Amino acid sequence: MADVTELRCWPSCVDAIDWSQDGIIALASDERVELLFPNTVTFDRDNDVAQWRHVALQVPWFSNEEMPVKEPGPVISFSVGEEVSASPPISIAWSPPGLAKHRRCALGVLTASLLLSIWSADGRPFEESSWSRKLIVNNALAEYFLKNAPDEPSHVTSGVEEQIRFKTRIRAFVWAPALPSSESVGIIGTSLSYGQHIVAVSNDDNQLVFVVIGSPTSTLGSEQSWNAKVLTHFSITPDPESVFSEPTFFDDLMKQQTHVSHIAWSPWIIRGGRYHSVIVYATNEDVRARTITYAYNSITLGDEVLYPEIELRNYGPMKWAPQTRDGDKFTLAVFSNTGLVCLTVSANDASILDRITHNLDGRWDTTSGAVWDFDQYSTPRLHISSLLSTLHCSTAVLEFSSEGPTPLKSPNWRDQIENNLVLFSVKNDLKGNSKAKVWGLTVSPLGDFIAACNSVHPSDMIEYGPPADRRGTVAISTLRQYTQIRRAFPSKNVGAEGILFTLKKLVDNTVEDTDQMPAFVEEMVEKLMQAYAPLQDPREPISTSASVHKSSDLHELVTRLKTAAFLDPHTLKDRYTILASRACNITDSVDLSKTLIMYRLACASQSLLSTLSQTPFSAEILAQHRQVLSLIHALTDPDTTEADVEDAEDGPNSTSLDSTITAAGIDTCDFCSAPIPFTDLTTAACTNGHQFPRCQLTFLAIQAPGITKYCGLCATPYLSDEFVAAQEAQGGEGIVDQDGIMQDLDDTAEGPEGRPLQQERTQEEDTEMANGDGNTTMSPSTEDERSEPPITLARVLFLACDACIYCGGKFVG
């Protein structure tokens, strides 16, 4: 049975729907972008609560500062979209996790005004007022090309002013996929290294531009400071027959090659200490590709490779398969005017190793959606939808075996659209004179569910009515049987939100009696431990050196604390137990798991250097963690003494920490200054009876409104990043930067051996980059070097625990 949600809108473009790793579905419509959030209510078979929450973003609205009024350009550069467009969205895509606040995904929206905007929520994604436009990528292009345009020839126009106009118009964009990890096949809720977030855009001057999007994510700051800087670009040499210096006839304008219409970026592979992928882009007459090598926060572009006889200017998307073959082969599906072309592409040089074509029933309309279905127990499948002929053509899913692509029977999502069309015809007495438009397909974060967007219309009359009567439908269907989904989870980095969505569906459709819930939880925990196992190459214990650390050691400290506390094998099992129990609404049996996670977190913090707790706030956190250990030992063994607790901690700096803890003192009530004894792990009460919740990371009492963030899944309270940054700033000079924001770690990506890539660069490569040899382009750096804030316990702790340590959910607030 499909989950069906009806929205009061019509989609505005093909491929109009996208599903983020956070579990949020975005749909592009004429007047806004609709966001759908799965409702994480507790399990109840008779529950009548809506399954999806809805937020609308007014993406076509721009201020005069964001989009100044433009005078119509000359005939050669006039664009109806740029000058007088109402700016409906024409393309949307979620970024990989880690860019937005609390390590969430940001939304890229390209409007008909040819502006690419980045949208993100300020901590509360379920509230429309929390969402805002963070930056416009076109501004970064304008700043970059103002310095470089005079030096480059243009095949479209000669004037400098008109060149800038062409170069800053964005026609298509694609996000770089998330970097894989060599230390683990999959992690839930977090990542050891997020890397940079790069978006590739095409402009109106036959150029492809690579732009780095930066933001202070998961930092202890009070302000958001987003930025976009161009890494590099290259020009596409058009065919001489498609170059017209002064096009006069309409046919000349149609033939003229001015921009890339489609872009697709393959997954990354790790080889030789670097990340490798392939980017493909479509011109009017063909498809071309280049290899991309990423290392040291820079990219190296390979030579251009031409894929001839593939024309898809007015047809369909290009979709990479999410998994590689034989470690160095990518699979690409291209939809041209002759049908489907499936290419096997080499990761070494972007050349075509194999080519398979398949006729798509002679359909002539645009391919509106295509998604890959990869299951480790079956052969790959490709689901296909077209704007008008999805229900008239028999091919909706192809299975790729060794014998080539084979059409399969009608999938669930197509049957759901057909049923929706029948109901529409009966309701409006159309006697079958109705048609369905399919606007796009997208898969869930785990790849086990598919969302299809469609609208239904009469086919033998003029459809007239106010915009309020428009309806679009988003239907969620399974890609395979629930027994197959229950068999195993995919091994890749996923969010806890996606895991919880799948677990709830499994509970609803495979568990018949509540008495079977405990057995189901145990089974799911076992499956999760198999798919998202502990790190295969665990790191050494946290360093015990008493030397003062330099700023370059921050990444190593955060990674080691995350490995020791967040990714501890026993903690992982307890976290999976909490997550599976929440899906089954068994919340009274997870107290032990939470307590054990608290204990391991407190033990891991004691192993950090004493120099990290020099600020009063960090010292207070360390003192509270010592109280956690003492309380847990007292509850489990009433005969335990303080000396036994210190021995059990096995912390190398226990002696040196005593003075720090004494100086930090006992937590006191802000209302009456009475002491707050540590008698409970989740709540705090002073001796006069004032009660407060405890932050479940620092275990300090939360004694004021507006300083709390919560887990979006289990509602566990934590101190907000802004409050922690303010407390650290009060405790010493230079704790935060000049904007009050704690610096992030996005600019420190890891190599395959777990070392920061900056440390792997060889002397020869340094010399090569300094001399400007090769095609390597370094990431732009800030002219004004800001001083690195001191490394403190609070900073390391909050950067390492960038998701809920108990269930892995993303934070809100």
N, C-alpha and C positions, 0 to 999 in steps of 0.2 A: 504494500500500500504506500502511495506517495504522499508526502507532506506538501500540501498546496497552499500557497499564500497569494492572495489577490491584492494588487496595488492599483491605485487610481492614476494610472499613467500609461502612456505608450513608450516603449523604448525608442531611443533616438538614433541608434546605429547598429550595425551588425557587430557580433562579438561583444555584446553590450553588458555581459555579466562576468564577474570574477569573484573567486572565493579565496579569502586570505588565510594565511597560516594561523591567524588569531580566531578563525571561525566566523568571520564577518563576510556576508555576501553583499557586493556592491552592484547596482544596476543603473545604467545610464538612461535617463529619460529626457524628454524635451526641456523641462523646466528645472530639473534638479537631478541629483544622484541619490538614489534610494539605498539605504543601508539596512540590512536585515541581520539581527543578532539572535542566535538560538537561545531560547529561554531555558536557563539552567535550574528550573524548579525541581523540587525533590520528587522522587518516583511515586506516582499514584495512578493506578489504572483508571480511576474514575475522575481524574483531574481534567477540568474543562478550561484550563488556562491556555491562552494562545501560545503556540509553540515558537513564534518568532516575534521579537520586538522590532520596532521600525523607527528609523531616524532619517530625515530628509535633509540633504545638503544643498544649499542654493548656490551651486557652482557657477551659474551664468552671471551672477551679480559681481561686478567689479567696481571699485571706487575709481575716481578720476586719477588718483595717484597710481593705482595698479594698472589701469589701462587708459592712458590719455587719449583724448579725441584725435583721430588721425584724419588728415585731409586726403581726399582721393588721390591716388598716385597717377602717373601717366599710364597710357594704355598698356605699355610693356609690363608694368608692375602692379596694375590695378587688381585688387582682390576683393570680391564681394564679402568674403569671410572676414578679412581683416578690418575693413572700414565700417561696414554697416551690419555685421552679423549680430544676431541676438545671443550668440555664444552658447548654444546648446552643446553638451558634451558629445564628442565624436569618437573618443577612445578613452578607456579607463584601465588601470592595472595597479595591483597592490605591489608594494616593494617587498623584498625579503624581510624577515623579522629583524629588529634591532635598530631601526631608524627613528621611529616615533618614541614618545615618552613611554617609560616602563618597558622598553624593548619591544614595542608593538610595531605593526606594519603601518607605513604611510601610504596614502592613496594618490597616485598620479592621474590627473585629469587633463586631457587635451580637448579644448573647446573649438568650435567652428571659427572663432576669432584667431585661431592659430597660436594660442597661448597655452603653454604647459604649466599647470599649477600643481603644487604639492600640498595636500591637505592632511591634517593630523589633529587628534583630540588632545586637549590639555588635561589629560588624566581621567576624564569621565566620558568614555566613548558612547555610553548609553544616552547622553544628553546632547541635544542638537546645539545648544549654546556653547558646548565645549569644543566643537569643531571649528576650525578656521583655516584659511589659506595661509600657509607658512612662507611660501616664496613663489616667484614666477621664474622659471628657468630661462625664459627669453632674455631677461635682464642680464644674466651671466653671459649669454651669447653676444649681446650687444657690447658689453664691456670688453669681451675678448676680441671680437672682430674689429672694433674701433682701432685696436693696436695692430691688427694683422691684415685687414682688408686691402690697404693700398699696395701691399706686396704680392698679392695673389691675383692672377687673371681670372676672369669670369666668362663663362660661355653664354650667360644669360643677358647681362647688362654691363655697361662700361662705367657709368657714373658711380662715384664712391658712395654718395647718399643712397642711391637705389641699390647698390650692392649690400649695404647694411640692412636695408629693408628686406631684401631677399634672404640674407643670411640669418636674420632673427626670426623668420617665420618657421614654425615647427609643424611638420606634416605627419610625422610618425615618431613613436618612441617605444623603447623596450628596456626593462630593468635587467641588470646583470643578475644571474642566479646566485643564490647563497653559496658561499665557499664550503666545500666539504671538509670534514675532519678526518685526519689520518689515525686518530687515537680511539675513535669510537664509531661504530656503524650507525648509531642513532642515540640522540639525547632528547628527553622530554622537557620542554619549558625553557631551556637556556642553551647556551653554546659557549665553548671554550674560546672562540674567537669569531667575532662577527665580520671583521674586515670592513672595507669601504663599501658604500652603496653607490654604484655607478649606473647611470642611465645613458643610453645611446639614443640620440635624436637625429632626424634628418631635416634639413632646411630646404628652402626654395632655390638654392644655388648649387644643387648637386653635391652636397657635402654631408658627411656623417660625422657627428660631433659626440665626444665622450665627456660627460659631465659628472663630477663627484658631488653628491648631495650630502651635506654635513649637518648635524644637529647635536646638541648636548644631551643625548639620551642617557637615561638611568644614571644621572649625576646628581650630586647633592647641591642643586642650584635652584634659584627662585625665578629665573628668567629663561625663556627660550631664545636661542640665537641660531637661526638657520642660515645656511649659506650654500651657494652653488658655484663651483669653479670648474672651468674647462680643463680637462686633462690633455686632450689632443683632438685633432680632427684630420680628416683626409678628404680629398676631392675625388669625385667619380668622373672619369673621362667618358662622355657620351659618344654614341655612334655619330660620325660626321653627318649622316643623313637626318639626324634629329636635332641639329644645331641650326637655328635661324637667328641671325643678328637682328632682323626687323621682320618678324612674322606678320604677314598681311592677311592671309586667308585663314578661315576657321580650321581648315585641314592642317595648316602649318602649326597653329596653336595646339591642336590635339597631338600632333606628332612630336612636338618639341619636348625634349627631355630636360625637366627642371628639378625634379625631386624624386627621392626614393619613396615608394608607396608602402612597402612592408619591410619590417625588420624582425629578425628572430635570433635569439642568443642561446647557444647550446649549453648544457650542463658543463661543469668543470670536471677535469680529471687532474690528478696529482702525478707529476713525473719530474724527476730530477730536481726536486726542491722547489718547483714552481707549479702554478695552476695554469692549465691549458684549456681553451675552449675555441669554438668557431662561431663567428657571426655571419649571417647571410642577409642580403638585402636585395630588393627587387627594383629594377628600372622598368622603363616602358617595354623593353623587348626581351629582357633576359633576367636571370638571377645570378648574383655574384657572391663571393664569400672570401673571408680572410680569417686566418688564425689569430688568436689573441693569447698572449702569455702575460700572466699577472704575477708580480713579485715586487717586494719592497715598496708597496703603495704606488706602483707605476704599471703601465701596460706597454707591451711591445706588439706591434701589428705585423703580420706576415704579408707576403705578396698576395695580390688579388687573383682569385681563381674564378673563371667564367663558367657558369652552368648554362649552356646554350639551349635553345629551343624550348624554353619554359617561360611562357608569357602569362602573367597573372595581375596585370595592372587593374583590371576591373572585376577580378574574380575573388580569390580567396586567400586565407591566411597561410602562413608557414608555421608548422608546429614541430618542435623537436620532441622526440621521445624522452621521458624523464630519466631513463637509465641507459647506460652505455653497453656495448657488446664487445666482448673480448678485451675489455679494458681500454681500448683506444679507437672505438668505432661508434659514431653517432648515427641515429636514424632520424631522417627529416621527411615530413609529409608536406608536399607542396600541391596546392590546388590551382590548376591552370584552366585555360579555356578548352582543353582536350580531356580533362578529367583529373584523376589523382596521379601524382608522380611521387613515388617513395624512393628516397635516396639513402644509401649507406655512405657516410662521409668519414674520411680519415681525420683523426684529431691531430695528426702530424703536419699535414700540409693542406687540409680542407679539400682534397681531391675526392672525386666520386669513385667509390669502390664498386658499387652495384646500383642498378637503376631498374625499378619495377613500375610499370604503368597499369592503371586500372580505370576502365570506363565507369562513370558514375551515372548510368542510366540516361545519358544524353541530356542531363539537366543544364539549363542555360542561365539560371539565376545565380546570385552571389552565394558562395559558401559562408554561412553565418556563424558556424561554430565547429570546432574539431578538438577532441580531447583524447588522450591516450589512456588506456586501461592496462596497467601492468600488474600482474599477479604472479607470485613465485610458483604457483601451482598450475598455471595455464599459460598459453601463448599470448603474445601481445595483441591487443585489439584497439581499433581506432573508431571512435564514434563520430558521426558526421551529420551536420544539419545544414540545410540551405534555407534561404529566406522564405521562398514561396512554395517550393516543391518537395518539402520533407515528407509530407503525407502522400504525395503522388508517386514518388520514386521508391522502389523496393529496398534500395541499399541505404541503410542507416548505421550499420556497424560492420567492420571488416576485421577478420582474424588473419594475422600474418603468421603463417606456418612456413615450413621449409619448401612447400609447394607453391607459395605465393599467397596473395590476398584472396580470402574467400568470404563472400557475404554470409551473414548469419540471419537468424530470424529477427523479427522486430523487437527491439529492446523495450524495457519497461517505460523509459521516458517518452518514447514515441507513442506507445499505447496510451499513456496518460494524456498526451496532447490530443490524440484522436478522440478520446472519451470527452475531453473538454469541449471539442468542436461539436460533437453530437448534442451535448447538453445545451450549448448555445443555440444551435439550430432549432431544437425543440422548444426552448424557452421563448424564442422570438418568432416562432411559426414560419421558419424560412424554408421548410420542406427540403432540407439538404443543400440549399444554395448558400453555402458558407465556406470560408477558407480560413486557414491558420497561417500566421507568420511566425516563424521561429527565429528569434533574435540572437541566440547564443547558447553555448554549453560551457559548463565549468565543473571541475571535480572538487571534492572535499579535500581537506588537508591530508588525510590518510589515503586518498585515492579510492575509497570504497563506495562513495555515493556520488551521484551526478545531479546537477541542477540545470534545468532547462527553462528558458524564458520564452514565452509565446504570447501572442494576442490573437483574438478571433474576430472575424469581420464578415459581413454579408458579401456575397460574390456576384449578385445580379442587380444591385441597386447602388445608388450613391449613399455613402455612409455620412450622415450629418448629425451633429450634436455638439453640445458645449464640451470643453475640455474636462469638466468634472465627470462626464459620463464615460471617459476612456478607462479601459481596464487592461492591465497586464498581469500575467500569471507566472509565478515562479514555482516549479514543481521539483521536489527532491525525490529521487528514486535510487534504488540500490543498483550497483553495477554487477552484482553477483548474489548468489544465495546467501542467506544469513549464516548457514552452516559453514560456508567457505570463509566468510568474514571472521567467524569465531575461531577458525582454525589457526590463524596467525596474523600478527600485525606487521606492517611494512617496516623495514629497518632503515630509517632516515631520521633526520632532525625534525621533530614535530612539536606542536604546542599541546599543553595539557587540555586546552579547549577542544581540540580535534579528537583527542583520545576520549574525553568525556562524552562528546557527541556520539561517537561510535558505540561506546559502552552503553549509553542510554538506549540506543536503538536495539542493541543486542538484548538488553533486559526486556524491552517491550515486546520483542518478537520471538525470543527463544526461551525465556524463563516463564514457566506456566504457573508456578506456585511460589509464594513468598518463602516457604520452607526451603526452597532450592537456592535462595540468595547466598547463604554462606559458602556453599560449594561453588557457586558461580564466581564469587569474589576470589576464592583460592585459585580457580582455574585461570581467571584473567590475570592475576598477579604472576602466575607461572609463565603465561604467554608474554606478558610485558617484560619480564626478566630475560626471556629468550631474545626478544626483538631489540630491547634497549638495555643491554647488559652493561655492567660496569666497564670502565676504561680497560682496554686490553693491555695498555702499557702504562700502568700507574706510575705516578711521579714519586720521587724520593720525598721523605718527610720534609716539612717546612724548615727552612734554614734556621739554625740557632745561633748564627753569628751575631755578636754584639756590636758589630760595626754599624755606623750610620749608613742607611741605604741611599743610593742615588735614585733620581726619578726614573731611570731606565729599569729599575727593579720592580716598579709598580705592577706591570703586567704579569711578571712571574709570581709575585705575592698573591695577586688576585686569582690567578689560575690555580696556584697550589691550594689556596684556601677553598676555592670552589671544588677542587678535586677531593680535598679532605673532608669538607663539611657537606656540600650540596650533592656531590656525586659519590659519596661513600657507598659501598655495596649494600650494607645493611640499611642505610638511609633510603636508598633507592627502593628496596623492597617494602619498607614501611610507607614510603610515599605512594607507591603503586597500590598498596592496600587501602590507603585513605582515599585515593582517587576512585578505585573500583567500589568501595563501600559507599561513597557519595552517589555514584550512579544508581545504586540499589537502595539508597536512603537508609543505610545501616550506619548511623553516625555514633551510636553509643558504644561501638566496639573499637573505635580508633584512638581512644585516649592513650592507651599504652604505646601505640605507634608514634603519636605526637610527642609523648614524654621521652621516648628513646631518641627521637630526632633532636629534641632540645638538649639532651645530655651530650650527644656527639658534637653538636654545634658549640656548646660551651667548652668541651675538651679541645676542640680544634682551635678556638680562640686563645686558649691558654698556651698553645705551642708557638704563637707568634712572638716576635721580638718585643722586648720590654720598651724599646725606643718608639714603638708604634702607639703607646698609650701615654705620651707626654702631655697631651692636652687634657684638661679636666673632664671634658665630655667623654673622650675615649677611655680615660681611667675609670669613669663611672660605669661605662658599659662593661669593662673588664671585671669590675667589682660585682656587678649584677650577675655576670656569668659564673663567677665563683659562688655566688649565693645559690644559683641554680644547681650546681654540683652538690653543694652542701645539703640543700633541701631534698634532692633526689636520693642521695645517700641516706639521709635521715629517714625518708619514707620507706626505702627498701631494706635498710638495716638500722634499726633504732640504736644499736650499740656502737655505731660508727662515731669515731672522734674526729676532731678537726685535723689532727695529724694524719689520720687515715685518708681523709679527703684529699689532702695535699699529695700524699703518696699515690693515690689512685689517679690523680690528674696526670702524673708523669710529665709535667711541664718542665722544660729545661730552665725556665726563668722564674720558677715559683718563688725563690728567695728574693730576687730583685723586685718582684711584683708586690710584695707585702706592703712596702712603703707607699707604693702607688695606690693600692686599694685603700689603705688607711686614710690617705689624703683625699680620696674621692668621697669618703663618708657614706652614710646611709641616705637613701632617697627620702626626701621630706615632702610634706604636703604643701602645695602652693597656697592653700586657703588658710590654714591655721599653723603652718610650720611644724606640725607634729611629725614625728618619724613614721615611716612606712615600713613596717617589718616585712621581711620576705617569707610569707607563709603560704603563698599560692603561686602557681606558675602562670596563670592566665588573668587573674584579677589582683588588684592592689587596694589595700585599705589602710588608712592611717589610724593611729590609736584613738582618734576622735570620731571615727566612723565614716569619713569621706571615702567613697569607693571609686576606683578608676579601672579601666582595662589596661593590661600590660602590652606593650609592643612585643611581639613574639620573635623579634630578632635581637633587640637590645635588652628586653625584659625590664625596661624602665616604665614607670607609670605614665600613661597619656593623660595629662591633667588640664588640657585646654582644647577648645574646639578649633577645627580648621588645621590641625597639625597631623592628621591621620591619613594614611592610605590603606586600602583593604585589598585582599585577594579577591579577584573577580569571580572565583569559583566557590571558595569555602568561607569567604568573608572574614578571614583572620586579620586582625588589626596590626598595623605597623606604623612607626613614626614616618612622616613624610620626608622626602628628600630635602625639601626646602627648609624644614625645621632643623634637620640634622646639620645642614650646611651653615645655618645661622648659629647654631650652638658651637660648632667647630670654629667659626669666625670669631666668636666672642672669647674663645679660649686661647688664641694665639695669633700672631701676625702671619699673613700670607697663607692661611689655610685654604682660602678660595681665591679664584682669579678676580680680575678687575670687574667682572660682571656679576660677581657673587655666585659663580657656577663652578662646580668641581669639574675638572677636566676629565674627558672620557677616554676610552681605550680603543675607539674605532680605528685609530691610525696605527695600531700595532697588530698586524695580522700574523698568524703563525705559519710556520713552514710545516711540511709533512712530518718532521721529526719532533714537533712540539716546541721548537725554539722560535723566538721572534724572527721574522724574516729579515729584519734589519741586521741581525747578528750573523746571518748566513752569507751576506754579500762578500764576494771575494775582492781582492785588491785589483785584479784585472777589470772587474765589472765597475768598480769605482772609477778607475781611470777612463774606461770607455764612456761612462755617463758624463764625466767631467769634460771630456773632449767633444761631447755631442755626437759621437759615432753611433751608428745603428739607428733603429727606429724607436728606441725606448723614450718614453715621455714620463718625466717625474711628476708626482703629485704636487700641485701648487702649494706653497708654504706661505704662511703669514709673514708680512714684512716686519711687523713688530713682534719680536719674540717675547712671549709672556713667561714670567717666572713660574716654574713648576711648584705647585703647592706641596707642602710636606706630606709624607705618607703617614697616615694615622690609622688606628684600628677602625674607627668609624668609616673612613673612606674605603678601606679594603673590604670591610664587612658588607657594606651596602652595594659595592660594585660586584662582589662575588655572588651575593644573593640577590640577583636581579629579577627573580621570580619567587613566588611563594615557596619557601623551603619545605612546607608540609604537603602540598598537593601539586606544586609546579605551575599554578595558574598565574596569569599576568595580573599586575596590580591595576587598581582604579583609584582615582583621587589624587 
